[in-house]
């Protein structure tokens, strides 16, 4: 049977990504604790989420759905031909 766990929450800002120092904890010396770290989403994660939403929205537009595989292949081949000629 597992012992009852007491939750203790503290929010800190990481100063050194190689260590985390917690002081003045409400636990006794030798007491076992379970540590779970939860990070806030960084701004870059928000930007990525916005980009993914933009791409989904763009792909849902009617013109994006009417492009055929053949048109995509032709566009790629045209781009490659221009790249080989050095005029892209």
N, C-alpha and C positions, 0 to 999 in steps of 0.2 A: 504494500500500500504506500502510495506517495504521500509525503508530508504536505501539509498546507503551505502555499506560497503567499508571502506578503508582498504586494506591489509597492514599488518606490519609483517615482518618476522624477527625472531631472533633465532639463534641456541645456545642452552645452554647445559651444562652437569649437570645432576642431582647430587647434593651433598647429599641431604636428600630426600628420597622418600616420605616423608610426607608433603613436601612443595616445592613450586616453587616461587622464588623471582625474579621479573623483575623490573629493575630500569631504570630511564630516558626514559620513554615511551613518544611517541609523541601524547598523548591524553590529553584532558582537564579533570580537576576534575569533577566528576559527569557524565562524558560521558559514555554511555553504550557501551560495547564491547562484542564480541562473541569470546570465547577462544576455539581453537581446538589444541590438542596436537598430534603430530605425532612422533613416536619413530623409530629410525633406527633399522633394524634387528640386533639382537645380534649375536655374533659368534655361539652360540649354535643353533640358528635358521638355520644358514648356514650349520652346521654339520648335523642337522636333515634333511634338504633338500637334502644334498649329500647322506645320508643314504637311504632316500626314493627313490632316483634315482637309487642307487645301487641295492636295493631290486627289483625295477621294472625291471631293466636290467637283474638281475639274474633270475627272474621268467620268462623272455622272452626266456631264453636259451632253446634249444630243449629238453635236458634231464629233465628239470624241468616240461615241459608240458606233458611228457609221463608217469609220475608217476600216478598210478591209486588210487582211493579211497581205494580199498582193500589193496594195498601195504602200504598206510599210516596207516590204521588201524592195519595191521600186525606189522609194525614198532613200533607203540605206545604200542601195547600189549607186544611185546618183551622187550621193555624198562621198562615197568611196572613190568614184571616178574623178570627182572634183579634187579630192584630197591628193590623188596620185598626180594630177596635173599641177598641183601646188596653188590652186586658186580657190581656197575655201573661205 
